[in-house]
Amino acid sequence: MKNGAGTVNFANTLRVTGGNTINLGKVVLTGGTSGATTAIAAGGTLEYSFAANANQGPHAFSGGGSIVKSGTGILTFNAGNSTIALAAGGLIDVQAGKLQFGNFDAQGCSATANQSDMNIASGAIFDGYAGNVAVDKLTGAGTYQAGYFGPRSLTVGIADGSSTFSGTIIGNGIDGNSQTQLIKRGTGTLTLTGKVNARGAYGGSSVEVRGGSVGSPSTLVLSPTDLTSTTGYTGGGIYISPGNTDFTILEQTAGTLTGNLLAIGESGQGTYTFSGGTVNAGRVEFAWNGGGNNGPSVMNISNSAALNVNSNGNILMGQFFGRNITVNQSGGSVVQFSDAGITRGGTGKMRFFSGNQDVTWNLSGGTLSIAGMERGSGGGFGGGNGILNLNGGILQITNAAFAAPTGDANGKPVVAAKVLGD
């Protein structure tokens, strides 16, 4: 048990027969610690500090204090599974070197019950390995990586905190399935100003916004090589409000977001505010799976924002039940749907799958370039309408064969273009 505000240094492994308790001050280790548990109270710190590599055996960390990794060496959690479950206000602070949370013999390490913050300094690495990790605030300029034997999640905002991370989030590349799945929860804002490439060596990946907002990614890239695949949309996706009850927001003011799929309000209520930078997507879906009356899904495109839907990709708006979908395009924004052939079932068209909800695209500025408009072949359950309101800007129909809106099986004109302000 450590009491008092001072610092105690242990030159070798700390060996105890029971658990460790740090009530106040700091305990500095140059190796691991034995025993099954360490409780770190608020104001207390357990620091691993070494230039060489060291191991930490199976252990359970709790309390409201801090775990610090300093020194250039690698700290590996090994020989069995460990858990980190610090309280809100605590901190996992990787100041230098690498903290590897698991290895081949410790693939069940978990920090899903954790509510503390995480800071990763420039040049430092936190490797979740095969573990799923939850944190509240994510700060620093270092690297978070994970994904051994499949996708592993990093959940941020678990206690409603807001933070900015300027580092890199990536799959660790150990094997062909290495992926870091970034999930945003809570009511706070996560601002990403560095590089988020959740894809590791191979495979798809995703970013899920399940609460609060994600702001201004400078580079957000998900499975970019899959954009050229002709076998389907199997790559990365950006999912905004995939849950039935979540209200979520993604805000982009600069940089580039690239992914096979941009899905807004899959089953919940999602808003995507896009006022700068570029989005490259293989497909865009609004309220695709319906599911409940959770309010409208909205996408606002303005200023110099550029949305590029990949060759042969479509924008799919609305299916099944309950919610209206609105896209507001203005300013000098450009929305471009490529029409470079027919593979993967896409033809660059704006496809309205309107069930009993209305689907509306309001164009008041900028340029909307599409091959045409049509009603989709599925999901028609009633009186919904697909409407394109033209109140400014430029509408380009690039394929004359698709210029005329198509009706449903009974000839009803479910897709219409309206010119406003005349």
Order of alpha helices (4+ residues) and beta strands (2+ residues): beta-beta-beta-beta-beta-beta-beta-beta-beta-beta-beta-beta-beta-beta-beta-beta-beta-beta-beta-beta-beta-beta-beta-beta-beta-beta-beta-beta-beta-beta-beta-beta-beta-beta-beta-beta-beta-beta-beta-beta-beta-beta-beta-beta
